[in-house]
Amino acid sequence: MQKQKWTLQVMLAAILLMIGLLVYLFDRPADQIYFVPDWWTFTADTDQVFGSIGDNLPTFIHVVVFILISSALLSPWRSSIVSICFLWFGIDSLFELAQHDAVATLIADMVPNWFHGVIILENTANYFLAGTFDPLDLISIALGSFSAYLMIRCIQLKESDNEPKTK
């Protein structure tokens, strides 16, 4: 049964990642998307496909996905779901707060020069400088953390219901 739980959590994470990718492909300008070629994006000057929820949906999805994957990977060690949720809530919240104008420049100035030209790391300073702090993202992080907790608990309850009863 443990493998079913792990598989379901990873499948949910993959589906959510695909939804998050669609938000970027349809609602974000190509020059703001790292790792996605310009020709993959479908943005137009019209309304966003995901509407205003698309502004905060990736933040929600990010925290849910990382909690689901962390919980699946750490499940053999019986790590606390609550601890995993709080850990990712904290990490995502700190990254959101780091985009605030008051601290973004300070953080960007501390990024080492050797990051330039190293894939993934080369965009670190730009993440803070070009990112936008949004209090609604903090709310979406909290909702995502709680939603992930509920998803995992539902999967666990379903798993325990399916286990054969011993006498």
C-alpha positions as CSV (number, residue, x, y, z in Angstrom):
1,M,0.0,0.0,0.0
2,Q,2.9,2.3,0.7
3,K,3.8,2.4,-3.0
4,Q,0.2,3.3,-3.9
5,K,0.4,6.3,-1.6
6,W,3.7,7.4,-3.0
7,T,2.5,7.0,-6.6
8,L,-0.7,8.9,-6.0
9,Q,1.2,11.8,-4.4
10,V,3.7,12.0,-7.2
11,M,0.9,11.8,-9.8
12,L,-1.0,14.7,-8.1
13,A,2.3,16.7,-8.0
14,A,2.9,16.0,-11.7
15,I,-0.7,17.1,-12.7
16,L,-0.4,20.3,-10.6
17,L,3.0,21.0,-12.2
18,M,1.4,20.8,-15.6
19,I,-1.3,23.2,-14.6
20,G,1.4,25.6,-13.3
21,L,3.2,25.3,-16.6
22,L,0.0,26.2,-18.5
23,V,-0.3,29.3,-16.4
24,Y,3.2,30.4,-17.5
25,L,2.6,29.4,-21.1
26,F,-0.7,31.1,-21.5
27,D,-0.6,34.0,-19.1
28,R,3.0,35.2,-18.7
29,P,5.2,37.2,-21.2
30,A,7.9,35.0,-22.7
31,D,10.7,37.3,-21.4
32,Q,9.6,36.6,-17.8
33,I,9.8,32.8,-18.1
34,Y,13.1,31.1,-17.3
35,F,13.7,27.7,-19.1
36,V,10.8,28.1,-21.5
37,P,11.6,29.0,-25.1
38,D,9.8,32.0,-26.5
39,W,8.1,29.9,-29.1
40,W,6.4,27.8,-26.4
41,T,4.4,30.7,-25.0
42,F,0.9,31.6,-26.2
43,T,0.4,34.9,-24.5
44,A,-1.5,37.5,-26.3
45,D,-2.6,41.1,-25.6
46,T,-6.0,39.8,-24.6
47,D,-7.3,38.7,-21.2
48,Q,-5.4,36.0,-19.3
49,V,-6.7,32.5,-19.8
50,F,-6.5,31.8,-16.0
51,G,-7.8,35.3,-15.1
52,S,-6.7,37.0,-11.9
53,I,-6.2,33.6,-10.2
54,G,-3.3,33.0,-12.5
55,D,-1.4,35.7,-10.7
56,N,-1.2,33.6,-7.5
57,L,-1.9,30.0,-8.7
58,P,1.8,29.2,-9.4
59,T,2.7,30.1,-5.8
60,F,-0.1,27.9,-4.5
61,I,0.9,25.0,-6.8
62,H,4.6,25.3,-5.9
63,V,4.1,24.8,-2.2
64,V,1.6,21.9,-2.7
65,V,3.9,20.1,-5.2
66,F,7.0,20.3,-2.9
67,I,5.0,19.2,0.1
68,L,3.5,16.2,-1.8
69,I,6.9,15.2,-3.2
70,S,8.7,15.6,0.1
71,S,6.1,13.7,2.0
72,A,6.2,10.9,-0.6
73,L,10.0,10.7,-0.4
74,L,10.2,10.9,3.3
75,S,7.3,8.5,4.0
76,P,9.4,5.5,4.8
77,W,10.8,7.4,7.7
78,R,7.4,8.4,9.1
79,S,8.3,12.1,9.0
80,S,5.6,14.4,10.2
81,I,3.4,15.8,7.5
82,V,2.8,18.9,9.7
83,S,6.6,19.5,9.9
84,I,7.0,19.1,6.1
85,C,4.1,21.6,5.5
86,F,5.6,24.1,7.9
87,L,9.0,23.7,6.4
88,W,7.8,24.4,2.8
89,F,5.5,27.2,4.1
90,G,8.5,28.8,5.6
91,I,10.7,28.4,2.6
92,D,8.2,29.7,0.1
93,S,7.2,32.6,2.4
94,L,10.8,33.6,2.8
95,F,11.3,33.7,-0.9
96,E,8.2,35.7,-1.4
97,L,9.2,38.2,1.3
98,A,12.7,38.4,-0.3
99,Q,11.1,39.9,-3.4
100,H,9.9,42.9,-1.4
101,D,11.6,46.1,-2.6
102,A,13.0,46.7,0.9
103,V,15.2,43.6,0.8
104,A,15.4,42.4,-2.8
105,T,18.3,44.8,-3.8
106,L,20.2,43.8,-0.7
107,I,19.9,40.1,-1.5
108,A,20.6,40.5,-5.1
109,D,23.8,42.4,-4.2
110,M,25.0,39.4,-2.1
111,V,24.6,37.0,-5.0
112,P,28.2,35.9,-5.9
113,N,29.5,36.7,-9.4
114,W,30.3,33.1,-10.1
115,F,26.6,32.4,-10.3
116,H,26.5,34.1,-13.7
117,G,26.7,31.5,-16.5
118,V,25.8,28.6,-14.2
119,I,22.5,27.2,-15.3
120,I,19.7,27.9,-12.7
121,L,21.9,30.0,-10.5
122,E,22.5,32.6,-13.2
123,N,18.9,33.9,-12.7
124,T,19.2,34.2,-8.9
125,A,19.7,38.0,-8.6
126,N,17.0,38.6,-11.3
127,Y,14.5,36.5,-9.3
128,F,14.7,39.0,-6.5
129,L,15.0,42.1,-8.6
130,A,12.4,41.3,-11.2
131,G,10.0,39.4,-8.8
132,T,7.1,41.2,-7.3
133,F,6.2,40.8,-3.6
134,D,2.5,40.1,-3.3
135,P,0.7,39.6,0.0
136,L,-1.8,37.4,-1.8
137,D,1.0,35.1,-2.6
138,L,1.6,34.6,1.1
139,I,-2.1,33.7,1.4
140,S,-1.8,31.3,-1.5
141,I,1.3,29.7,0.2
142,A,-0.7,29.2,3.4
143,L,-3.7,27.8,1.5
144,G,-1.4,25.6,-0.5
145,S,0.3,24.3,2.6
146,F,-3.0,23.5,4.2
147,S,-4.4,22.0,1.0
148,A,-1.4,19.7,0.7
149,Y,-1.8,18.6,4.3
150,L,-5.5,17.7,3.6
151,M,-4.6,15.9,0.4
152,I,-2.0,13.7,2.2
153,R,-4.3,13.0,5.1
154,C,-7.0,11.9,2.7
155,I,-4.6,9.6,0.9
156,Q,-3.5,8.2,4.2
157,L,-7.1,7.6,5.4
158,K,-8.0,6.0,2.1
159,E,-4.9,3.8,2.4
160,S,-5.8,2.7,5.9
161,D,-9.4,2.0,4.8
162,N,-8.1,-0.3,2.1
163,E,-5.8,-2.3,4.3
164,P,-7.0,-5.8,5.2
165,K,-8.4,-6.0,8.7
166,T,-6.7,-8.6,10.9
167,K,-8.4,-10.4,13.8
